[in-house]
């Protein structure tokens, strides 16, 4: 039996509710929130997101 390392991608979707004067300002403020690592201000969207299988490597660290 062989050993494999399987990468699992867990895509979590968040909502960030802010007041802004325009779409551009809202997007800029969201980008700032990401750069400043302010995830405590975001709310996880429980209706969105997905999990999928990514790369698979064998026991010799070769992608298979």
Backbone bond lengths (Angstrom), bond angles and torsions (degrees), N, CA, C in turn:
res aa  C-N    CA-C-N  psi(-1)  N-CA   C-N-CA  omega(-1)  CA-C   N-CA-C  phi
1 X - - - 1.456 - - 1.534 107.76 -
2 X 1.309 117.35 134.78 1.470 123.14 -178.37 1.523 110.82 -95.07
3 X 1.326 115.30 158.77 1.460 121.74 175.78 1.515 109.07 -106.75
4 X 1.313 117.27 134.17 1.461 122.91 179.55 1.518 109.71 -126.71
5 X 1.320 115.20 148.36 1.464 121.33 170.62 1.515 106.66 -106.97
6 X 1.317 116.89 119.21 1.456 122.73 -177.92 1.522 108.62 -110.68
7 X 1.332 116.28 123.74 1.460 120.98 177.38 1.525 108.73 -82.77
8 X 1.327 116.06 131.79 1.464 121.55 177.59 1.516 108.11 -116.12
9 X 1.327 115.71 124.19 1.466 121.90 178.46 1.527 108.35 -97.85
10 X 1.315 116.38 120.22 1.458 121.76 178.72 1.521 107.38 -110.41
11 X 1.328 116.24 104.61 1.460 122.17 -176.52 1.536 109.19 -93.40
12 X 1.306 115.64 108.25 1.460 121.85 -179.84 1.530 107.58 -104.02
13 X 1.300 116.47 132.56 1.463 121.95 -177.93 1.525 108.53 -105.02
14 X 1.333 115.88 135.12 1.460 121.52 179.61 1.523 110.36 -120.52
15 X 1.310 116.41 153.92 1.460 123.45 171.05 1.518 107.91 -111.97
16 X 1.317 115.96 140.51 1.463 122.13 179.53 1.522 106.47 -126.72
17 X 1.303 116.64 107.68 1.459 121.09 -176.99 1.518 110.32 -97.41
18 X 1.326 115.26 117.81 1.464 121.92 179.44 1.516 108.49 -138.90
19 X 1.312 115.64 157.48 1.458 120.66 173.29 1.515 108.19 -94.93
20 X 1.331 116.12 134.31 1.460 121.15 -179.31 1.523 108.70 -148.54
21 X 1.329 116.08 158.21 1.469 121.35 179.98 1.525 112.56 -82.49
22 X 1.330 117.78 -15.91 1.467 120.10 -179.22 1.528 109.41 -155.99
23 X 1.319 113.93 166.26 1.459 120.27 176.46 1.526 109.64 -61.40
24 X 1.319 117.12 -41.42 1.460 121.78 -179.12 1.538 111.03 -61.33
25 X 1.335 116.24 -42.01 1.470 119.88 178.74 1.526 110.27 -65.84
26 X 1.322 116.71 -41.53 1.468 120.49 179.12 1.525 110.34 -61.43
27 X 1.337 116.80 -43.62 1.458 120.16 179.30 1.523 110.85 -65.32
28 X 1.319 117.79 -42.87 1.466 121.56 179.49 1.525 110.87 -62.27
29 X 1.323 117.05 -41.72 1.459 119.98 -179.77 1.527 111.21 -68.99
30 X 1.331 117.13 -34.51 1.464 120.27 176.24 1.532 110.06 -66.36
31 X 1.330 117.26 -41.55 1.463 120.50 177.35 1.532 110.77 -62.28
32 X 1.321 116.99 -40.07 1.466 121.03 176.84 1.525 110.43 -62.39
33 X 1.318 116.71 -40.61 1.456 121.25 179.66 1.528 110.72 -62.55
34 X 1.329 116.44 -38.72 1.463 120.70 177.82 1.526 109.92 -66.58
35 X 1.332 117.07 -48.37 1.470 120.99 -178.63 1.525 111.66 -62.62
36 X 1.337 117.24 -33.87 1.461 121.99 -179.57 1.530 112.58 -87.13
37 X 1.330 116.50 4.46 1.471 122.65 179.14 1.524 112.33 52.60
38 X 1.325 115.53 49.88 1.471 122.14 -178.67 1.526 111.90 -96.88
39 X 1.323 116.94 44.61 1.460 119.94 -176.52 1.524 112.72 -61.93
40 X 1.322 117.50 -17.79 1.464 119.71 177.47 1.538 111.33 -65.71
41 X 1.332 117.07 -14.77 1.464 121.43 178.73 1.533 112.40 -90.36
42 X 1.316 117.23 -7.68 1.457 121.15 -176.77 1.526 110.27 -97.68
43 X 1.317 115.77 153.53 1.465 122.19 177.86 1.523 108.68 -115.15
44 X 1.320 116.76 126.71 1.461 119.43 179.40 1.518 110.12 -66.88
45 X 1.329 115.75 131.17 1.458 121.88 176.99 1.525 107.61 -86.08
46 X 1.303 117.11 103.00 1.462 122.18 -175.55 1.526 112.36 -69.78
47 X 1.327 117.98 -12.39 1.464 122.38 -179.85 1.528 111.88 -92.21
48 X 1.331 117.29 -5.56 1.464 121.02 -175.78 1.527 109.97 -125.12
49 X 1.305 115.76 170.76 1.455 121.74 177.81 1.514 111.10 105.86
50 X 1.325 115.33 165.29 1.456 121.17 -179.79 1.519 109.68 -161.71
51 X 1.317 114.79 162.68 1.460 122.21 176.96 1.523 107.00 -125.67
52 X 1.346 116.73 137.01 1.452 120.06 -179.30 1.522 110.41 -144.00
53 X 1.316 114.86 160.43 1.460 121.89 177.24 1.521 108.37 -84.50
54 X 1.325 116.12 136.36 1.458 121.60 177.93 1.518 110.66 -108.56
55 X 1.312 116.33 -132.96 1.457 122.44 -177.03 1.528 111.51 -69.76
56 X 1.328 114.51 152.22 1.461 120.85 176.83 1.527 107.29 -128.43
57 X 1.336 115.81 129.78 1.463 122.20 -179.06 1.515 109.66 -119.33
58 X 1.344 115.79 144.51 1.456 119.11 176.25 1.522 109.61 -84.70
59 X 1.332 116.64 -176.53 1.460 120.37 -176.01 1.533 113.29 -72.68
60 X 1.350 117.47 -2.53 1.452 121.88 175.22 1.535 110.93 -103.53
61 X 1.325 115.55 13.86 1.475 123.54 -179.98 1.527 113.00 63.37
62 X 1.318 116.37 29.28 1.468 121.94 176.27 1.512 108.34 -102.11
63 X 1.323 116.30 134.61 1.463 119.04 176.58 1.512 109.11 -70.30
64 X 1.326 115.88 131.67 1.467 120.99 -178.92 1.512 110.52 -118.08
